[in-house]
Amino acid sequence: MRTLGVDLGRVRIGLAVADEILRTARAVTTVVRRTEAEDLAAIAEVARDYEVTRAVVGLPLNMDGTEGPSARLARGFAPRLEAALGVPVELFDERLSSFEAESRLRARGLSAREQRGQVDAEAAAVILQGWLDRRAP
């Protein structure tokens, strides 16, 4: 069973995958946002390629746990993604995922310019890894 991690942004959508055996999330790709229909189709193509059986969408809560516009965007997007993929979709608190993703990429020696194209997919991996770790026995 494979799980798709999704970091939903207003400009780009980061995607990551993990399987239940290895329990390690890895960044896959970034989708540049166009229309919602095109975004969902692009995500569905990746989901088919990796044969995912569920998806986890990052829920960007404020540091105090409240929800702002980005969290409402994710909550609205999740059911439409579920319909497009035909698999269950869960929301997972993604506070500080972008910060962690940037730190990981910096540790790999990537410049700020090089990070720009990879940070969203890496953030999706951070979100997905957090979800996996929370489910660990």
KOLMIDREN-869460 format. One record per residue: x negated, y negated, z negated of N, C-alpha, C in turn; residue number from 1. Coordinates in Angstrom, 2 decimals. Layout:
<pts>
+---------+---------+---------+---------+---------+---------+---------+---------+---------+-----+
|     nxx |     nyy |     nzz |    caxx |    cayy |    cazz |     cxx |     cyy |     czz |   i |
+---------+---------+---------+---------+---------+---------+---------+---------+---------+-----+
|       X |       Y |       Z |       X |       Y |       Z |       X |       Y |       Z | NUM |
...
+---------+---------+---------+---------+---------+---------+---------+---------+---------+-----+
</pts>
This chain:
<pts>
+---------+---------+---------+---------+---------+---------+---------+---------+---------+-----+
|     nxx |     nyy |     nzz |    caxx |    cayy |    cazz |     cxx |     cyy |     czz |   i |
+---------+---------+---------+---------+---------+---------+---------+---------+---------+-----+
|   -0.83 |    1.18 |    0.00 |    0.00 |    0.00 |    0.00 |   -0.88 |   -1.24 |    0.00 |   1 |
|   -0.58 |   -2.16 |    0.90 |   -1.34 |   -3.41 |    0.97 |   -0.44 |   -4.59 |    0.64 |   2 |
|   -1.07 |   -5.58 |    0.02 |   -0.37 |   -6.79 |   -0.37 |   -1.00 |   -7.98 |    0.34 |   3 |
|   -0.15 |   -8.89 |    0.80 |   -0.59 |  -10.11 |    1.46 |   -0.52 |  -11.25 |    0.47 |   4 |
|   -1.59 |  -12.00 |    0.33 |   -1.61 |  -13.21 |   -0.49 |   -1.44 |  -14.42 |    0.40 |   5 |
|   -0.62 |  -15.37 |   -0.05 |   -0.31 |  -16.55 |    0.76 |   -0.53 |  -17.82 |   -0.06 |   6 |
|   -1.38 |  -18.70 |    0.46 |   -1.57 |  -20.03 |   -0.12 |   -0.91 |  -21.01 |    0.83 |   7 |
|    0.28 |  -21.45 |    0.45 |    1.09 |  -22.32 |    1.31 |    0.70 |  -23.77 |    1.12 |   8 |
|    0.20 |  -24.37 |    2.18 |   -0.13 |  -25.79 |    2.15 |    0.72 |  -26.53 |    3.16 |   9 |
|    0.65 |  -27.83 |    3.12 |    1.43 |  -28.63 |    4.07 |    0.78 |  -28.68 |    5.45 |  10 |
|   -0.53 |  -28.43 |    5.53 |   -1.26 |  -28.48 |    6.80 |   -1.69 |  -27.08 |    7.24 |  11 |
|   -2.11 |  -26.25 |    6.28 |   -2.60 |  -24.91 |    6.59 |   -2.02 |  -23.91 |    5.60 |  12 |
|   -1.98 |  -22.64 |    6.04 |   -1.54 |  -21.54 |    5.19 |   -2.67 |  -20.53 |    5.15 |  13 |
|   -3.20 |  -20.29 |    3.96 |   -4.27 |  -19.32 |    3.79 |   -3.69 |  -17.93 |    3.56 |  14 |
|   -4.33 |  -16.92 |    4.14 |   -3.87 |  -15.54 |    3.99 |   -5.01 |  -14.65 |    3.51 |  15 |
|   -4.67 |  -13.71 |    2.63 |   -5.62 |  -12.73 |    2.10 |   -4.91 |  -11.40 |    1.99 |  16 |
|   -5.66 |  -10.32 |    1.91 |   -5.07 |   -8.99 |    1.73 |   -5.81 |   -8.23 |    0.64 |  17 |
|   -5.11 |   -7.26 |    0.08 |   -5.70 |   -6.34 |   -0.89 |   -4.92 |   -5.04 |   -0.81 |  18 |
|   -5.59 |   -3.94 |   -1.11 |   -4.86 |   -2.68 |   -1.18 |   -4.83 |   -2.20 |   -2.63 |  19 |
|   -3.90 |   -1.31 |   -2.89 |   -3.67 |   -0.84 |   -4.26 |   -4.83 |    0.00 |   -4.79 |  20 |
|   -5.60 |    0.62 |   -3.92 |   -6.70 |    1.49 |   -4.38 |   -7.90 |    0.66 |   -4.81 |  21 |
|   -8.37 |   -0.24 |   -3.94 |   -9.56 |   -1.03 |   -4.26 |   -9.26 |   -2.17 |   -5.22 |  22 |
|   -8.04 |   -2.70 |   -5.16 |   -7.60 |   -3.78 |   -6.04 |   -8.51 |   -5.00 |   -5.98 |  23 |
|   -9.03 |   -5.26 |   -4.78 |   -9.87 |   -6.43 |   -4.56 |   -9.31 |   -7.22 |   -3.39 |  24 |
|   -8.98 |   -8.48 |   -3.64 |   -8.43 |   -9.34 |   -2.60 |   -9.56 |   -9.93 |   -1.77 |  25 |
|   -9.30 |  -10.07 |   -0.47 |  -10.29 |  -10.70 |    0.40 |   -9.57 |  -11.64 |    1.36 |  26 |
|  -10.21 |  -12.76 |    1.60 |   -9.67 |  -13.76 |    2.52 |   -9.62 |  -13.18 |    3.92 |  27 |
|   -8.56 |  -13.50 |    4.66 |   -8.41 |  -12.97 |    6.02 |   -8.45 |  -14.08 |    7.06 |  28 |
|   -7.54 |  -15.03 |    6.96 |   -7.45 |  -16.08 |    7.98 |   -6.66 |  -17.27 |    7.46 |  29 |
|   -6.68 |  -18.31 |    8.25 |   -5.89 |  -19.51 |    7.95 |   -5.01 |  -19.81 |    9.15 |  30 |
|   -3.76 |  -20.09 |    8.87 |   -2.80 |  -20.46 |    9.91 |   -2.61 |  -21.98 |    9.84 |  31 |
|   -2.84 |  -22.65 |   10.96 |   -2.58 |  -24.09 |   11.02 |   -1.08 |  -24.26 |   11.23 |  32 |
|   -0.45 |  -25.04 |   10.35 |    1.00 |  -25.20 |   10.38 |    1.46 |  -25.90 |   11.66 |  33 |
|    2.55 |  -25.38 |   12.17 |    3.20 |  -25.99 |   13.34 |    4.67 |  -26.15 |   12.98 |  34 |
|    5.52 |  -25.30 |   13.52 |    6.92 |  -25.26 |   13.08 |    7.04 |  -24.09 |   12.12 |  35 |
|    8.10 |  -24.09 |   11.31 |    8.25 |  -22.99 |   10.38 |    8.40 |  -21.65 |   11.12 |  36 |
|    9.10 |  -21.64 |   12.22 |    9.27 |  -20.40 |   13.00 |    7.91 |  -19.87 |   13.48 |  37 |
|    7.06 |  -20.77 |   13.98 |    5.73 |  -20.35 |   14.44 |    4.86 |  -19.90 |   13.26 |  38 |
|    4.98 |  -20.60 |   12.15 |    4.22 |  -20.22 |   10.94 |    4.61 |  -18.82 |   10.49 |  39 |
|    5.92 |  -18.57 |   10.41 |    6.40 |  -17.25 |    9.97 |    5.98 |  -16.16 |   10.95 |  40 |
|    6.02 |  -16.46 |   12.24 |    5.61 |  -15.47 |   13.25 |    4.13 |  -15.14 |   13.11 |  41 |
|    3.30 |  -16.16 |   12.87 |    1.86 |  -15.94 |   12.72 |    1.57 |  -15.11 |   11.46 |  42 |
|    2.26 |  -15.41 |   10.37 |    2.07 |  -14.64 |    9.14 |    2.55 |  -13.21 |    9.34 |  43 |
|    3.69 |  -13.05 |   10.01 |    4.23 |  -11.71 |   10.27 |    3.27 |  -10.87 |   11.11 |  44 |
|    2.59 |  -11.50 |   12.05 |    1.62 |  -10.77 |   12.87 |    0.47 |  -10.24 |   12.01 |  45 |
|   -0.03 |  -11.06 |   11.12 |   -1.09 |  -10.61 |   10.21 |   -0.57 |   -9.50 |    9.30 |  46 |
|    0.65 |   -9.67 |    8.80 |    1.26 |   -8.66 |    7.92 |    1.39 |   -7.32 |    8.65 |  47 |
|    1.79 |   -7.36 |    9.91 |    1.89 |   -6.12 |   10.70 |    0.51 |   -5.50 |   10.92 |  48 |
|   -0.46 |   -6.34 |   11.27 |   -1.81 |   -5.84 |   11.52 |   -2.38 |   -5.11 |   10.31 |  49 |
|   -2.08 |   -5.61 |    9.12 |   -2.62 |   -5.02 |    7.89 |   -1.63 |   -4.09 |    7.20 |  50 |
|   -0.46 |   -3.89 |    7.82 |    0.56 |   -2.97 |    7.29 |    0.88 |   -3.28 |    5.83 |  51 |
|    1.18 |   -4.54 |    5.54 |    1.47 |   -4.93 |    4.16 |    2.86 |   -4.45 |    3.74 |  52 |
|    2.97 |   -4.16 |    2.46 |    4.24 |   -3.69 |    1.91 |    4.84 |   -4.68 |    0.92 |  53 |
|    4.13 |   -5.76 |    0.65 |    4.65 |   -6.85 |   -0.18 |    3.77 |   -8.06 |    0.04 |  54 |
|    4.28 |   -9.21 |   -0.40 |    3.52 |  -10.45 |   -0.29 |    3.63 |  -11.23 |   -1.59 |  55 |
|    2.61 |  -12.01 |   -1.86 |    2.56 |  -12.87 |   -3.05 |    2.27 |  -14.29 |   -2.57 |  56 |
|    3.18 |  -15.20 |   -2.88 |    3.04 |  -16.59 |   -2.49 |    2.63 |  -17.38 |   -3.73 |  57 |
|    1.60 |  -18.19 |   -3.60 |    1.17 |  -19.03 |   -4.71 |    2.22 |  -20.07 |   -5.05 |  58 |
|    2.48 |  -20.20 |   -6.35 |    3.42 |  -21.20 |   -6.85 |    2.61 |  -22.30 |   -7.53 |  59 |
|    2.46 |  -23.45 |   -6.87 |    1.59 |  -24.51 |   -7.40 |    2.27 |  -25.32 |   -8.51 |  60 |
|    2.19 |  -24.81 |   -9.72 |    2.74 |  -25.51 |  -10.87 |    1.82 |  -26.64 |  -11.29 |  61 |
|    2.40 |  -27.67 |  -11.91 |    1.60 |  -28.72 |  -12.51 |    0.86 |  -28.14 |  -13.71 |  62 |
|   -0.18 |  -28.82 |  -14.16 |   -0.96 |  -28.29 |  -15.28 |   -0.12 |  -28.09 |  -16.54 |  63 |
|    0.96 |  -28.84 |  -16.70 |    1.82 |  -28.66 |  -17.87 |    2.90 |  -27.61 |  -17.65 |  64 |
|    2.85 |  -26.92 |  -16.50 |    3.79 |  -25.84 |  -16.21 |    5.06 |  -26.28 |  -15.51 |  65 |
|    5.23 |  -27.56 |  -15.30 |    6.42 |  -28.04 |  -14.60 |    6.24 |  -27.86 |  -13.09 |  66 |
|    7.35 |  -27.97 |  -12.38 |    7.33 |  -27.84 |  -10.94 |    7.49 |  -29.19 |  -10.26 |  67 |
|    6.67 |  -29.42 |   -9.26 |    6.75 |  -30.63 |   -8.46 |    7.19 |  -30.27 |   -7.05 |  68 |
|    7.01 |  -31.18 |   -6.11 |    7.43 |  -30.96 |   -4.72 |    6.77 |  -29.74 |   -4.07 |  69 |
|    5.50 |  -29.51 |   -4.35 |    4.81 |  -28.36 |   -3.73 |    5.37 |  -27.04 |   -4.24 |  70 |
|    5.72 |  -26.97 |   -5.51 |    6.32 |  -25.76 |   -6.06 |    7.70 |  -25.52 |   -5.44 |  71 |
|    8.46 |  -26.59 |   -5.28 |    9.77 |  -26.46 |   -4.64 |    9.62 |  -25.98 |   -3.19 |  72 |
|    8.58 |  -26.47 |   -2.51 |    8.31 |  -26.02 |   -1.14 |    8.04 |  -24.51 |   -1.13 |  73 |
|    7.22 |  -24.04 |   -2.05 |    6.90 |  -22.60 |   -2.12 |    8.14 |  -21.78 |   -2.45 |  74 |
|    8.95 |  -22.26 |   -3.40 |   10.19 |  -21.54 |   -3.76 |   11.15 |  -21.43 |   -2.59 |  75 |
|   11.22 |  -22.48 |   -1.77 |   12.08 |  -22.44 |   -0.60 |   11.53 |  -21.57 |    0.51 |  76 |
|   10.22 |  -21.53 |    0.61 |    9.56 |  -20.77 |    1.68 |    9.60 |  -19.26 |    1.41 |  77 |
|    9.47 |  -18.87 |    0.16 |    9.36 |  -17.44 |   -0.19 |   10.51 |  -16.58 |    0.35 |  78 |
|   11.79 |  -16.96 |    0.20 |   12.85 |  -16.11 |    0.74 |   12.84 |  -16.03 |    2.27 |  79 |
|   12.43 |  -17.11 |    2.92 |   12.36 |  -17.08 |    4.39 |   11.21 |  -16.18 |    4.84 |  80 |
|   10.12 |  -16.18 |    4.08 |    9.00 |  -15.28 |    4.38 |    9.43 |  -13.83 |    4.17 |  81 |
|   10.14 |  -13.59 |    3.10 |   10.64 |  -12.24 |    2.82 |   11.51 |  -11.73 |    3.96 |  82 |
|   12.38 |  -12.57 |    4.47 |   13.24 |  -12.19 |    5.60 |   12.41 |  -11.93 |    6.86 |  83 |
|   11.40 |  -12.76 |    7.10 |   10.57 |  -12.61 |    8.30 |    9.71 |  -11.35 |    8.24 |  84 |
|    9.21 |  -11.02 |    7.05 |    8.31 |   -9.87 |    6.92 |    9.05 |   -8.56 |    6.66 |  85 |
|   10.22 |   -8.65 |    6.07 |   10.96 |   -7.43 |    5.72 |   10.33 |   -6.68 |    4.55 |  86 |
|    9.58 |   -7.40 |    3.71 |    8.97 |   -6.81 |    2.51 |    9.25 |   -7.74 |    1.33 |  87 |
|    9.19 |   -7.21 |    0.10 |    9.41 |   -8.09 |   -1.05 |    8.34 |   -9.17 |   -1.14 |  88 |
|    8.75 |  -10.35 |   -1.57 |    7.84 |  -11.48 |   -1.76 |    7.99 |  -11.97 |   -3.20 |  89 |
|    6.86 |  -12.11 |   -3.88 |    6.85 |  -12.62 |   -5.24 |    6.11 |  -13.94 |   -5.27 |  90 |
|    6.44 |  -14.75 |   -6.26 |    5.73 |  -16.00 |   -6.51 |    4.77 |  -15.77 |   -7.67 |  91 |
|    3.58 |  -16.41 |   -7.60 |    2.58 |  -16.26 |   -8.66 |    1.92 |  -17.61 |   -8.92 |  92 |
|    1.82 |  -17.97 |  -10.18 |    1.23 |  -19.24 |  -10.60 |   -0.18 |  -19.37 |  -10.00 |  93 |
|   -0.38 |  -20.45 |   -9.26 |   -1.67 |  -20.61 |   -8.58 |   -2.48 |  -21.78 |   -9.12 |  94 |
|   -2.18 |  -22.24 |  -10.31 |   -2.93 |  -23.38 |  -10.85 |   -4.43 |  -23.13 |  -10.77 |  95 |
|   -5.15 |  -24.10 |  -10.27 |   -6.62 |  -24.12 |  -10.14 |   -7.16 |  -23.15 |   -9.08 |  96 |
|   -6.30 |  -22.57 |   -8.25 |   -6.79 |  -21.63 |   -7.23 |   -7.68 |  -22.34 |   -6.20 |  97 |
|   -7.32 |  -23.54 |   -5.79 |   -8.15 |  -24.25 |   -4.80 |   -9.50 |  -24.62 |   -5.41 |  98 |
|   -9.50 |  -25.03 |   -6.66 |  -10.75 |  -25.34 |   -7.34 |  -11.65 |  -24.10 |   -7.40 |  99 |
|  -11.07 |  -22.95 |   -7.76 |  -11.82 |  -21.69 |   -7.82 |  -12.32 |  -21.30 |   -6.43 | 100 |
|  -11.48 |  -21.47 |   -5.41 |  -11.88 |  -21.13 |   -4.04 |  -13.06 |  -21.98 |   -3.59 | 101 |
|  -13.00 |  -23.29 |   -3.86 |  -14.10 |  -24.17 |   -3.50 |  -15.38 |  -23.78 |   -4.23 | 102 |
|  -15.27 |  -23.42 |   -5.49 |  -16.44 |  -22.98 |   -6.27 |  -17.06 |  -21.73 |   -5.67 | 103 |
|  -16.21 |  -20.78 |   -5.27 |  -16.71 |  -19.54 |   -4.66 |  -17.46 |  -19.84 |   -3.36 | 104 |
|  -16.87 |  -20.69 |   -2.53 |  -17.49 |  -21.00 |   -1.25 |  -18.79 |  -21.78 |   -1.43 | 105 |
|  -18.81 |  -22.70 |   -2.40 |  -20.04 |  -23.43 |   -2.72 |  -21.12 |  -22.48 |   -3.18 | 106 |
|  -20.74 |  -21.49 |   -4.00 |  -21.71 |  -20.51 |   -4.50 |  -22.30 |  -19.68 |   -3.35 | 107 |
|  -21.56 |  -19.55 |   -2.27 |  -22.06 |  -18.84 |   -1.09 |  -22.92 |  -19.74 |   -0.21 | 108 |
|  -23.06 |  -21.00 |   -0.60 |  -23.92 |  -21.91 |    0.13 |  -23.23 |  -22.66 |    1.26 | 109 |
|  -21.92 |  -22.67 |    1.30 |  -21.21 |  -23.37 |    2.36 |  -21.10 |  -24.86 |    2.04 | 110 |
|  -21.30 |  -25.68 |    3.05 |  -21.16 |  -27.13 |    2.89 |  -19.67 |  -27.47 |    2.82 | 111 |
|  -19.38 |  -28.70 |    2.43 |  -17.99 |  -29.15 |    2.36 |  -17.32 |  -29.02 |    3.72 | 112 |
|  -18.03 |  -29.34 |    4.77 |  -17.47 |  -29.22 |    6.13 |  -17.17 |  -27.76 |    6.48 | 113 |
|  -18.08 |  -26.85 |    6.14 |  -17.87 |  -25.43 |    6.41 |  -16.73 |  -24.87 |    5.56 | 114 |
|  -16.58 |  -25.39 |    4.36 |  -15.51 |  -24.92 |    3.47 |  -14.13 |  -25.25 |    4.00 | 115 |
|  -14.01 |  -26.38 |    4.68 |  -12.71 |  -26.87 |    5.12 |  -11.90 |  -25.80 |    5.86 | 116 |
|  -12.54 |  -25.04 |    6.71 |  -11.83 |  -24.02 |    7.47 |  -11.58 |  -22.74 |    6.71 | 117 |
|  -12.19 |  -22.58 |    5.55 |  -12.08 |  -21.32 |    4.83 |  -11.42 |  -21.42 |    3.46 | 118 |
|  -11.29 |  -22.63 |    2.94 |  -10.83 |  -22.78 |    1.55 |   -9.41 |  -22.26 |    1.36 | 119 |
|   -8.54 |  -22.41 |    2.34 |   -7.15 |  -21.97 |    2.17 |   -7.06 |  -20.45 |    2.10 | 120 |
|   -7.80 |  -19.75 |    2.96 |   -7.80 |  -18.29 |    2.91 |   -8.45 |  -17.80 |    1.62 | 121 |
|   -9.50 |  -18.48 |    1.19 |  -10.16 |  -18.10 |   -0.07 |   -9.22 |  -18.36 |   -1.25 | 122 |
|   -8.45 |  -19.46 |   -1.20 |   -7.47 |  -19.73 |   -2.25 |   -6.40 |  -18.64 |   -2.28 | 123 |
|   -6.01 |  -18.14 |   -1.11 |   -5.04 |  -17.04 |   -1.05 |   -5.63 |  -15.80 |   -1.73 | 124 |
|   -6.93 |  -15.57 |   -1.54 |   -7.59 |  -14.43 |   -2.19 |   -7.63 |  -14.62 |   -3.71 | 125 |
|   -7.85 |  -15.84 |   -4.16 |   -7.85 |  -16.14 |   -5.60 |   -6.46 |  -15.85 |   -6.18 | 126 |
|   -5.43 |  -16.32 |   -5.50 |   -4.06 |  -16.10 |   -5.95 |   -3.76 |  -14.61 |   -6.02 | 127 |
|   -4.09 |  -13.90 |   -4.94 |   -3.80 |  -12.48 |   -4.88 |   -4.59 |  -11.70 |   -5.93 | 128 |
|   -5.85 |  -12.05 |   -6.12 |   -6.65 |  -11.36 |   -7.14 |   -6.07 |  -11.59 |   -8.53 | 129 |
|   -5.62 |  -12.80 |   -8.81 |   -4.98 |  -13.09 |  -10.09 |   -3.74 |  -12.24 |  -10.30 | 130 |
|   -2.96 |  -12.10 |   -9.25 |   -1.75 |  -11.27 |   -9.31 |   -2.12 |   -9.81 |   -9.56 | 131 |
|   -3.13 |   -9.31 |   -8.84 |   -3.58 |   -7.93 |   -9.04 |   -4.09 |   -7.72 |  -10.46 | 132 |
|   -4.89 |   -8.65 |  -10.96 |   -5.45 |   -8.51 |  -12.30 |   -4.36 |   -8.53 |  -13.37 | 133 |
|   -3.35 |   -9.32 |  -13.17 |   -2.26 |   -9.36 |  -14.13 |   -1.49 |   -8.05 |  -14.18 | 134 |
|   -1.44 |   -7.34 |  -13.05 |   -0.74 |   -6.05 |  -12.98 |   -1.59 |   -4.88 |  -13.42 | 135 |
|   -2.87 |   -5.11 |  -13.67 |   -3.78 |   -4.01 |  -14.04 |   -3.33 |   -3.35 |  -15.33 | 136 |
|   -3.49 |   -2.01 |  -15.40 |   -3.07 |   -1.29 |  -16.61 |   -3.93 |   -1.61 |  -17.81 | 137 |
+---------+---------+---------+---------+---------+---------+---------+---------+---------+-----+
</pts>
